[in-house]
């Protein structure tokens, strides 16, 4: 995700990772170890997780420029697939 963020961040693209039920220390360690520069939110009570009706992790939600969910993918995604979906969203397809 960091590579994808680096590639698209200047095009109006943003990543916000939401970590569910992990400690602040564990999340900070992960962020530091992987050199993540995009925001990582903590959902320690799983409120966001439940409100979006997410049942499996990882789940990726792609939100369009109007702030509406456009696509959702459950499971790991290839870098190529992520890039294609982002390019579609940024182009307005």
Buried (B, 14 or more C-beta within 10 A) or exposed (E): BEEBBEBBEEEEBEBEBBBBEBEEEEBEEBBEEEEBEBEBEBBEEEEBBEEBEBEEEEBBEBBEEEEEEBEEBEEEBEEEEBBEBBBBBBEEE
